[in-house]
Amino acid sequence: MTKPFRFRTTLLFLALCTLGFAGEKDWAFVWVSSNANTYNIKQGKAKVTIKNGRLSTTMISSDGVEYKVVGTISGKHVDAKFSIIDSDYFVNAPFSGSYEKKLWSGVADSKGRESITLSDGWNFIGLTHDIAP
């Protein structure tokens, strides 16, 4: 595993943890895009639908930019298309990644968490939320 990949994976993990522990019950998202020697990070709220192996999301960042992810989930594997709404960039761009669902007991305000992490090799999308009791 290369150092840049480990760095990006660690960055995504930390961003997801920060979002997940903020006490939020809705889905949260992070969009990390790479630009030459820097990263651009957007965060916001998401509406996520997972039904019959189909994934559909609409996301709005804190600065009002809208994003969309549609795809399929097979087991833990996700294949998806990512779009920035009203933009010529990232129109149905292919991303892939994983879906995780963890359940636990003994936590008063949560019975688990779902997360979706996607990448195209350069950019990352993370979605997460607590599962209410």
C-alpha positions as CSV (number, residue, x, y, z in Angstrom):
1,M,0.0,0.0,0.0
2,T,1.5,3.3,-1.0
3,K,1.9,6.3,1.4
4,P,-0.4,8.6,-0.7
5,F,-3.2,5.9,-0.6
6,R,-2.8,5.4,3.2
7,F,-2.9,9.2,3.7
8,R,-6.1,9.6,1.6
9,T,-7.7,6.6,3.4
10,T,-6.8,8.0,6.8
11,L,-8.1,11.4,5.8
12,L,-11.4,10.0,4.7
13,F,-11.7,7.9,7.9
14,L,-11.0,10.9,10.1
15,A,-13.6,13.0,8.2
16,L,-16.2,10.3,8.5
17,C,-15.5,9.9,12.2
18,T,-15.8,13.6,12.8
19,L,-19.1,13.7,11.0
20,G,-20.4,10.5,12.8
21,F,-19.6,11.6,16.3
22,A,-21.3,15.0,15.9
23,G,-24.5,13.6,17.3
24,E,-26.3,13.7,14.0
25,K,-29.0,11.1,13.2
26,D,-29.4,12.1,9.6
27,W,-27.0,10.9,6.9
28,A,-24.0,13.1,6.6
29,F,-21.6,13.2,3.7
30,V,-18.1,14.3,2.9
31,W,-16.7,14.9,-0.6
32,V,-12.9,15.0,-0.9
33,S,-11.6,16.0,-4.3
34,S,-7.9,16.1,-5.2
35,N,-6.6,19.1,-7.1
36,A,-2.9,18.8,-8.0
37,N,-1.1,19.2,-4.6
38,T,-4.1,19.9,-2.4
39,Y,-7.5,18.6,-1.4
40,N,-10.9,20.3,-1.4
41,I,-13.3,19.0,1.2
42,K,-17.1,19.6,1.2
43,Q,-19.5,18.4,3.9
44,G,-23.2,18.4,4.3
45,K,-26.5,16.5,4.7
46,A,-27.7,13.6,2.5
47,K,-30.9,11.8,1.8
48,V,-30.1,8.1,1.1
49,T,-32.3,5.4,-0.2
50,I,-31.2,1.8,-0.2
51,K,-33.8,-0.6,-1.6
52,N,-33.6,-3.9,-3.4
53,G,-29.9,-3.5,-4.0
54,R,-30.3,0.0,-5.5
55,L,-28.6,3.1,-4.0
56,S,-29.9,6.6,-4.6
57,T,-28.6,9.7,-2.8
58,T,-29.1,13.5,-3.0
59,M,-26.5,15.5,-1.0
60,I,-26.3,19.3,-0.3
61,S,-23.1,20.8,1.0
62,S,-23.0,23.5,3.6
63,D,-22.3,26.0,0.8
64,G,-25.4,24.9,-1.2
65,V,-23.8,22.7,-3.9
66,E,-25.9,19.7,-4.8
67,Y,-24.6,16.2,-5.6
68,K,-26.1,12.9,-6.6
69,V,-25.0,9.3,-6.3
70,V,-26.9,6.4,-7.9
71,G,-25.8,2.8,-8.1
72,T,-26.0,-0.7,-6.9
73,I,-25.1,-2.5,-3.7
74,S,-24.2,-6.2,-3.9
75,G,-23.2,-7.6,-0.5
76,K,-20.7,-5.0,0.7
77,H,-19.6,-3.8,-2.8
78,V,-21.0,-0.6,-4.3
79,D,-20.8,0.5,-8.0
80,A,-22.1,4.0,-8.5
81,K,-22.2,7.1,-10.7
82,F,-21.5,10.5,-9.1
83,S,-22.7,13.8,-10.4
84,I,-22.3,17.4,-9.3
85,I,-25.7,19.0,-10.1
86,D,-25.7,21.9,-12.6
87,S,-22.0,21.4,-13.4
88,D,-20.0,20.1,-16.4
89,Y,-17.6,18.3,-14.0
90,F,-18.3,14.8,-12.6
91,V,-21.4,14.0,-14.7
92,N,-22.1,10.3,-14.0
93,A,-18.5,9.7,-13.0
94,P,-17.8,6.0,-12.1
95,F,-17.0,5.4,-8.4
96,S,-16.8,2.1,-6.5
97,G,-16.4,1.2,-2.9
98,S,-18.1,-0.5,0.1
99,Y,-21.2,-0.5,2.2
100,E,-21.0,-1.3,5.9
101,K,-23.7,-1.8,8.5
102,K,-22.7,-2.4,12.1
103,L,-25.2,-3.1,14.9
104,W,-24.4,-2.9,18.6
105,S,-26.1,-2.8,22.0
106,G,-25.7,-0.9,25.2
107,V,-25.6,2.6,23.6
108,A,-28.6,4.7,24.6
109,D,-29.0,6.9,21.5
110,S,-27.8,4.5,18.8
111,K,-28.2,0.9,17.8
112,G,-25.6,0.9,15.0
113,R,-24.2,2.8,12.0
114,E,-24.3,2.5,8.3
115,S,-21.6,3.9,6.0
116,I,-20.8,4.0,2.3
117,T,-17.3,4.9,1.1
118,L,-16.6,5.4,-2.6
119,S,-13.6,6.4,-4.6
120,D,-12.5,6.8,-8.2
121,G,-8.9,6.4,-7.2
122,W,-8.3,10.2,-6.8
123,N,-11.5,11.5,-5.1
124,F,-13.6,10.2,-2.2
125,I,-17.2,10.2,-1.1
126,G,-18.2,9.2,2.4
127,L,-21.8,8.8,3.7
128,T,-22.7,7.8,7.2
129,H,-25.5,7.8,9.8
130,D,-26.4,6.4,13.2
131,I,-29.3,3.9,13.3
132,A,-31.8,5.2,15.8
133,P,-33.0,2.8,18.5
